[in-house]
């Protein structure tokens, strides 16, 4: 009897894997793969094990730049690859892709999938340090991602063009799969609810609470709107990512709450209900996103979106059709776009309906899973 093929996912956090890649792992399992997930475990290991996956505990430090720790992490990954010898390795996000590619080069002849969920802050920071980091990352990607039987998945056209045109990866090795998809049944379309009795329109941000996600910009925009006599409720859903030096401190969030600037709901599992009770989705990010999950879900629920004209964000919004794109860190433009939607309920309803159509075209979870499985089939056929 022929042994089952195996696939190993390398990802920093178990919660991130469950939130963003669980449907793909399930599809691989259902296609006959033995599934391994190498990750730092917190609360989600039992869920992964209940799916029939083998969890391999890692001790990642996601934002560490310590060379000694990097060496130790690569050695740990190489040991896992040597022991389990997966038929495919699927690296999720930039750091696992870099470290995992080094480990694979040392230990494996198996196909490698490097799945970049956006290029992140390393390619957006300015100045001498930012430029140096960008050059180092570009050189590492150029060296590691050009190996035979290696595929790089990106979530937006900007990242694809950057990797091919600027870094020099072969065009045939870079595959565009737009985001992680959205479960359009769970995030079903609904007409927006009437505004509250006090006349406030609810503007909601759902995100990890990092400064580059534009949290402070949205808070200031809300302050300006209220000062103009435009009644809004700024609702923020999510928690500070304590592993990131760019996390918005809890004390700042609590200060905004006390001042009446925001309602902070913390971490929530009922996101479809959050969008049902909201009128506008906002994410004024100045971060190189893949495609923000929250915007996919908001559009699927029929909410108009205001976000920035940044890689990833602009994949979800057709300007003036499904929402508005504004320049990053331009609060004047953000206020103008939000005010237009607050004062024109019919416009935002029309945009919400168009956003739902955009999701149904090619941004569903089903589309993404099938495209990813096609990548696996192609790599296995030439293994």
C-alpha positions in Angstrom: 0.0 0.0 0.0 1.3 3.4 -0.9 2.1 5.7 2.1 -0.1 8.8 2.5 1.7 12.0 1.3 2.4 14.5 4.1 2.3 18.3 4.3 3.8 20.3 7.0 2.6 23.9 7.7 5.2 26.2 9.4 3.6 29.2 11.1 4.4 31.4 14.0 1.2 31.2 16.1 -1.5 28.5 16.4 -4.3 31.1 16.7 -3.1 32.7 13.5 -3.2 29.3 11.7 -6.7 28.6 12.9 -7.9 32.0 11.9 -6.3 32.1 8.4 -5.4 28.7 7.1 -7.6 26.1 8.8 -9.8 25.5 5.7 -6.7 24.8 3.5 -5.4 22.3 6.1 -8.8 20.6 6.2 -8.9 20.4 2.4 -5.4 18.8 2.4 -6.4 16.3 5.0 -9.6 15.4 3.0 -7.4 15.0 -0.1 -5.5 12.3 1.7 -2.5 14.2 3.2 -1.1 13.6 6.6 -1.1 17.1 8.1 1.6 18.5 10.5 1.4 22.0 12.0 4.7 23.3 13.4 3.8 26.4 15.5 4.0 28.1 18.8 1.1 26.7 20.8 -1.1 28.7 23.1 -4.8 27.9 23.3 -5.5 26.3 19.9 -3.5 23.1 19.9 -6.5 21.0 21.1 -8.6 22.3 18.1 -5.8 21.4 15.7 -5.5 17.9 17.2 -9.2 17.4 17.0 -9.0 18.0 13.3 -6.6 15.0 13.0 -3.5 17.2 12.6 -0.2 16.5 14.4 1.0 19.6 16.3 4.7 20.2 16.6 5.4 22.8 19.3 7.8 25.6 18.4 9.2 28.5 20.5 9.0 31.4 18.1 9.8 35.0 18.8 8.0 36.6 15.9 9.8 40.0 15.9 13.1 39.0 17.3 16.1 40.1 15.3 18.7 38.3 17.4 21.0 36.3 15.1 21.7 33.7 17.7 18.0 33.0 18.2 17.5 33.0 14.4 20.2 30.3 14.1 18.5 28.2 16.9 15.1 28.5 15.3 16.4 27.5 11.9 18.2 24.5 13.5 15.0 23.5 15.2 13.0 23.7 11.9 15.7 21.7 10.1 15.5 19.0 12.8 11.7 18.8 12.3 12.1 18.5 8.5 14.8 15.9 8.9 12.6 13.8 11.3 9.3 14.0 9.5 10.5 14.6 5.9 7.2 16.0 4.6 6.3 15.7 0.9 5.4 19.4 0.9 6.2 22.2 3.3 4.0 25.2 3.4 5.5 28.3 5.1 3.0 30.9 6.2 4.1 34.6 6.4 7.6 36.1 5.8 9.6 35.0 8.7 8.6 31.3 8.5 9.2 31.5 4.8 12.7 32.8 5.2 13.7 30.5 8.1 11.9 27.5 6.7 13.5 27.9 3.3 17.0 27.9 4.8 16.0 24.7 6.8 14.5 23.1 3.7 17.6 23.9 1.6 19.7 22.1 4.2 17.5 19.0 4.7 14.9 18.5 2.0 14.3 17.9 -1.7 10.6 18.3 -1.2 8.5 21.1 -2.8 8.3 24.3 -0.9 5.4 26.8 -0.7 6.2 30.2 0.6 2.9 32.0 1.4 3.4 35.7 2.0 0.5 37.3 3.8 1.7 40.8 2.8 5.3 42.1 3.0 4.7 43.9 6.3 6.6 46.6 8.0 10.0 45.5 6.7 9.3 47.0 3.3 7.5 50.2 4.5 9.8 51.6 7.2 11.8 54.6 6.1 15.2 56.0 6.9 18.6 54.3 7.1 17.5 51.4 9.3 14.3 50.8 7.2 16.3 50.9 4.0 18.9 48.5 5.3 16.2 46.0 6.5 14.5 46.2 3.1 17.7 45.5 1.2 18.6 42.5 3.5 15.1 41.0 3.1 15.1 41.5 -0.6 18.5 39.8 -0.9 17.3 36.9 1.2 14.1 36.4 -0.8 16.0 36.6 -4.1 18.4 33.9 -2.8 16.0 31.5 -1.1 12.8 31.7 -3.2 14.5 30.9 -6.5 15.1 27.2 -5.8 13.7 24.6 -8.0 10.3 23.2 -7.0 9.5 26.3 -5.0 6.4 28.4 -5.3 5.7 31.7 -3.7 2.0 32.6 -3.1 1.1 36.3 -2.7 -2.2 37.8 -1.8 -2.2 40.9 -4.0 -1.0 42.1 -7.3 1.4 44.7 -5.8 3.3 42.1 -4.0 3.5 39.9 -7.1 4.8 42.7 -9.2 7.3 43.7 -6.5 8.7 40.1 -6.2 9.0 39.6 -10.0 10.0 43.1 -11.2 12.0 44.5 -8.3 13.4 41.4 -6.6 13.7 39.2 -9.7 11.8 36.0 -8.9 10.8 34.0 -12.0 7.2 35.1 -12.9 6.2 31.4 -13.2 7.1 30.7 -9.6 4.9 33.5 -8.1 1.2 32.7 -7.8 -1.5 35.3 -7.0 -4.2 33.9 -4.7 -6.2 36.9 -3.5 -6.3 36.7 0.3 -7.5 33.9 2.5 -11.1 34.0 1.3 -14.2 34.5 3.3 -17.0 32.1 4.3 -19.8 33.8 2.5 -22.5 31.7 4.2 -21.3 32.6 7.7 -20.6 36.2 6.7 -23.9 36.6 4.9 -25.3 39.7 3.4 -27.7 41.8 5.5 -29.2 45.2 5.0 -27.8 47.6 7.6 -29.8 48.4 10.7 -31.3 51.8 11.3 -28.9 54.3 13.1 -29.1 54.4 16.8 -31.7 56.6 18.6 -29.1 59.1 19.3 -28.5 59.4 15.5 -24.9 57.9 15.7 -23.6 56.0 12.7 -21.4 53.1 13.8 -17.9 53.0 12.2 -16.1 49.8 13.1 -12.4 48.7 12.9 -11.7 45.0 13.4 -7.9 44.3 13.6 -4.9 43.4 15.6 -4.4 46.7 17.5 -1.1 47.9 16.0 -0.2 51.5 15.3 0.4 50.8 11.6 -3.2 49.6 11.2 -4.2 53.2 11.5 -5.9 53.0 14.9 -4.9 56.5 16.0 -5.8 57.9 12.7 -9.3 56.5 13.0 -9.7 57.9 16.5 -8.7 61.3 15.4 -11.0 61.2 12.4 -13.9 60.3 14.8 -13.0 63.3 17.0 -13.0 65.6 14.0 -16.3 64.2 12.8 -18.0 64.8 16.2 -16.5 68.3 16.3 -18.2 69.0 12.9 -21.6 67.9 14.3 -21.4 64.6 12.5 -22.6 62.0 15.0 -20.6 58.8 14.9 -19.7 55.9 17.2 -16.1 54.6 16.7 -16.1 50.9 17.6 -12.8 49.0 17.8 -12.7 45.2 18.0 -9.4 43.4 18.7 -6.6 43.2 21.2 -3.1 44.7 21.3 -0.6 42.2 19.9 1.8 42.1 22.9 4.4 40.2 20.9 4.8 43.3 18.7 6.6 46.5 19.6 4.1 48.3 17.5 1.1 47.3 19.7 -1.2 50.0 20.8 -0.8 50.0 24.6 -3.9 49.0 26.7 -3.6 52.2 28.7 -4.0 54.3 25.5 -7.1 52.4 24.5 -8.6 52.8 28.0 -7.8 56.5 27.8 -9.8 56.8 24.6 -12.6 54.9 26.1 -12.8 57.2 29.1 -12.7 60.2 26.9 -15.7 58.9 24.9 -13.7 58.7 21.7 -14.2 54.9 21.2 -16.0 51.9 22.3 -13.5 49.1 22.7 -15.1 45.6 22.5 -11.8 43.6 22.9 -11.5 40.2 21.3 -14.8 38.9 19.9 -15.9 35.7 18.2 -19.2 37.0 16.9 -17.8 39.1 14.1 -20.7 38.5 11.7 -23.0 40.0 14.3 -20.5 42.9 14.8 -20.8 43.7 11.1 -24.6 43.3 11.2 -24.8 46.1 13.8 -22.3 48.3 12.0 -22.8 50.8 9.2 -19.2 51.4 7.9 -16.0 49.3 8.0 -12.8 51.3 8.4 -9.1 50.2 8.3 -6.8 53.2 7.7 -3.7 51.0 7.5 -0.3 52.2 6.4 1.0 48.6 6.6 1.8 46.4 3.6 -1.2 44.0 4.0 -1.8 40.8 2.2 -5.6 41.3 2.0 -7.1 42.2 5.3 -9.5 39.5 6.5 -11.7 42.1 8.3 -12.4 44.0 5.1 -13.3 40.8 3.2 -15.7 39.9 6.0 -17.2 43.4 6.1 -17.7 43.5 2.4 -19.3 40.0 2.4 -21.8 41.3 5.0 -22.6 44.2 2.8 -20.8 47.1 4.5 -19.2 49.9 2.7 -15.5 50.1 3.3 -13.1 53.0 3.9 -9.4 52.0 3.7 -6.1 53.3 2.4 -4.7 53.1 -1.0 -2.1 50.5 0.1 -1.1 47.1 -1.2 -3.7 44.6 -0.1 -6.2 47.1 1.1 -7.0 48.3 -2.4 -7.7 44.7 -3.5 -10.9 44.8 -1.5 -12.2 48.2 -2.6 -13.2 49.5 -6.0 -13.0 53.2 -5.3 -16.3 55.0 -5.3 -18.1 51.6 -6.1 -17.6 49.4 -3.0 -16.1 52.1 -0.8 -13.4 54.7 -0.7 -9.6 54.6 -0.9 -7.8 57.4 0.9 -4.0 58.1 1.0 -2.3 56.5 4.0 -2.0 58.7 7.1 -4.1 61.5 5.5 -6.6 62.2 8.2 -8.3 65.0 6.2 -9.1 62.6 3.4 -10.2 59.9 5.9 -12.6 62.3 7.5 -14.0 63.4 4.2 -14.7 59.8 3.0 -16.3 58.8 6.3 -18.4 61.9 6.5 -19.7 61.3 3.0 -20.9 57.8 3.9 -22.3 58.9 7.3 -24.4 61.6 5.6 -25.6 59.4 2.7 -27.1 56.1 3.9 -28.2 55.1 0.4 -24.7 55.5 -1.0 -23.3 53.2 1.6 -26.1 50.6 1.1 -25.4 50.7 -2.6 -21.6 50.3 -2.0 -22.4 47.4 0.4 -24.3 45.5 -2.2 -21.5 46.0 -4.8 -19.0 44.8 -2.2 -20.9 41.6 -1.7 -20.9 41.0 -5.4 -17.1 41.5 -5.5 -16.7 38.8 -2.7 -18.9 36.3 -4.6 -16.8 36.8 -7.8 -13.5 35.3 -6.6 -12.8 36.1 -3.0 -14.7 33.3 -1.3 -13.0 30.7 0.9 -13.9 28.0 -1.6 -12.0 29.8 -4.4 -8.9 30.2 -2.2 -8.9 26.6 -1.1 -9.2 25.2 -4.6 -6.4 27.5 -6.0 -4.1 26.4 -3.2 -4.8 22.8 -3.7 -4.0 23.3 -7.4 -0.6 24.6 -6.3 0.0 21.4 -4.3 -1.1 19.2 -7.2 1.3 20.9 -9.6 4.2 20.7 -7.2 3.6 17.1 -6.4 3.3 16.2 -10.1 6.9 17.4 -10.8 8.4 16.3 -7.5 
